[in-house]
Amino acid sequence: MSDIHGLLDILMFATLIGAILCGYPVAFTLAGVALTFAVIGLSLDVFSPAYLAAFPQRIFGSMTNATLTAVPLFILMGVILERSKIAEDLLSTMADLFGRARGGLLYATAIVGALLAASTGVVGATVVTMGLLALPVMLRRGYSKSLAAGSIAAAGTLGQIIPPSVALILLGDVIGTANQEAQLQMGVASPTVVSVGDLFAGALIPGLLLVGLYLIYQALVAWLNPSAAPAGEAGVPSWGRVAKALAAPLILIVAVLGSILFGIATPTEGAAVGAAGAAFLAALRLEADAGRGNGWAARLALAGAGALALLTALRLSVNLPVLFGGDGALALTVTVIGIGLALLATAGLVCAFWIMGRNQHLRPALRSTVDITAMVFLILIGAALFTLVFRGLGGDDWVASMLQDVPGGLTGAMIAVMLVMFVLGFFLDFIEICFVVVPLVAVPLIMMGADPLWLGVMMAMNLQTSFLTPPFGFALFYLRGVAPPEIRTIDIYKGVVPFIGLQILALLLVAAFPALATWLPGLLYR
């Protein structure tokens, strides 16, 4: 590769970072920098216009990618749950349940963060919700400001690593493509497939490990320094209230995550079930709050929710696609029951959306979903153009040779990539890193021997850590925006430092024991 190629690659990436730090919109910055350097490359005769000719096909492939269809559905599910106050019920109930123990509110925050992560997968909403609800209560009960702020920020970032997560969907799609490309370059005629479901399964144990580390640390702090996490005087809630608060997230977790992990549904199908389930839960909550819990609309929505649950259970029990196409009394019976349940679920869903619209919840939820989805896919388009031009200038060869020259082989290359991604996480969102950086480094790392599932989980955990790290961690910005005035920025920074250490410990454990990321996918899918 000529020196001019290497110089243009470095300048291109440096220009991108500089433009983003200046505050320019990320998607347009990606496309603008790419086109600028494409013109420079053409003028120097070191760039082929064939790369630009491939851009429309690349966009068409992204827009017809069935996996990415899950993104707006998961976003809609998270937005509906955020607006339905289900998180508020869960947090207040868990706070009362653990409130009489030392550090009880800390345990409640960690557990609620894990449950919200597994049922919504949206980081920002979780941090904001718990910051508004839990932080004032902790301060009133005398909790350490830094400990309370750090616990909330750390629990909120669990949505980055615990499936179903929007970050894991995007990362899984990129890792799967990189794995196929790496195998083809190595001459593998029939490359193995790494799916989003594989990455969901791979990230589950590391995510739960991280929750366990949080709880152990919080218990130690409460034991060694009782004044930082005092016991409360709240009464213990009834088991009925606990079951009611846990029912909504647990139902969604089982329906969505369970169906995906056990291979019964694709991530897109699971996301559709989750979005419908969230709509049913929100509608029933709105009708109950308005005193119309026994009205016809609530009854129809409840019947639709029950039909969806039965249809999901039926799909878990029998192979519906095979029976629908078969002959005999059993096939006919199952077909009739399935169609009837589907029609009832559809009618109930329409009613649920009508209830949300009547209560002024549907339009804001849809608008927020469209805004976030448009941002994600606009960045995807800009990143696709950037990577095409970067590769046209020889950037992929430059990255591969640079990683191969790092001392220590795969271990050294992994350390270098993790450090670069960690630093970039200070300035860039996970979406930009996922679409721009991961495609460039994943292929050479896989060709050097890295397991793609392990690599994907390591990258997700690394991005989660940078999401929490001062001074630019996005979770810190979310919490700063809703924290009471008595919480200083330095309190938040001090509070998250121990949790950053715990995340680095979890990352090192997954690095040392790859089976933490590969055992469950191997058990479920191999």
Protein Blocks (a to p, Z undefined) as FASTA:
>chain_A
ZZklmmmmmmmmmmmmmmmmnopafklmmmmmmmmmmmmmmmnopacfklmmmmmmmmmm
mmmmmklmmmmmmmmmmmmmmmnommmmmmmmmmmmmmmpghklmmmmmmmmmmmmmmno
paklmmmmmmmmmmmmmmmnopafklmmmmmmmmmmmmmmmccdfklmmmmmmmmmmmmm
mmmmnopabacdddfklmmmmmmmmmmmmmmmmmmmmmmmmmmmmmlmccdfbdcddfkl
mmmmmmmmmmmmmmmmmmmmnomacfklmmmmmmmmmmmmmmmmmmmmnopamgmklmmm
mmmmmmmmmmmmmmmmpcfklmmmmgcjklmmmmmmmmmmmmmmmmmmmmmmmmmmmnop
mmmmmmmmmmmmmmmmmmmmmmmmmmmmmmmnommmmmmmmmmmpghijmlmmmmmmmmm
mmmmmmpcfklmmmmmmmmmmmmmmmnopafklmmmmmmmmmmmmmmpcfkbfklmmmmm
mgcfklcfklmmmmmmmmmmmmmmmmmmmmmmmmlmmmmmmmmmZZ
